[in-house]
């Protein structure tokens, strides 16, 4: 459902339920990212958050799909993503190496990559694709990190590796001009590097399901 009322409801949940969940969490340093959680992803290098909006890449050099950018303002609804994974119930912790899909809350499209050139640096383009009923393997990312922690933790540094191409979700300080001044380029690249580090920050983190 893509109605304005549905988006408004999600924003209300973020503003009202999210703080309540955070206050009830006994150890905020060990909040787990779980399936169904609404999160913002912040690039460790630039401190910009992963963002999307109804602005498309150009055809010809680009794919024409919905653009994805880094954005310095952290309070935008366009920076919210739902964490989803196959056969993963709401509240199930995300394990190291698990494959996930990130669905953009405002437009219902999926974080996607493919072999188009990114518009500013000529790396691999990252876009938003599909809808609630349409998704493919280009929307699948593997969550990985260097520590021995078995599950994805809020505020911990992670990498998102694109399943189809093996490229890492990345952000740098190269900025767009019109029509999105101040936004920075999101791209994918085969090298790990400091530009490929991300943290799940504010959002709605559903409590972890107890083991059966």
PyMOL commands that set and color helices and strands:
alter all, ss='L'
color gray80, all
select helices_A, chain A and resi 4-24+28-30+77-79+137-139+194-196
alter helices_A, ss='H'
color red, helices_A
select strands_A, chain A and resi 38-43+49-56+66-71+81-84+99-104+110-117+124-129+141-144+157-162+168-175+184-189+198-204
alter strands_A, ss='S'
color yellow, strands_A
deselect
rebuild
show_as cartoon
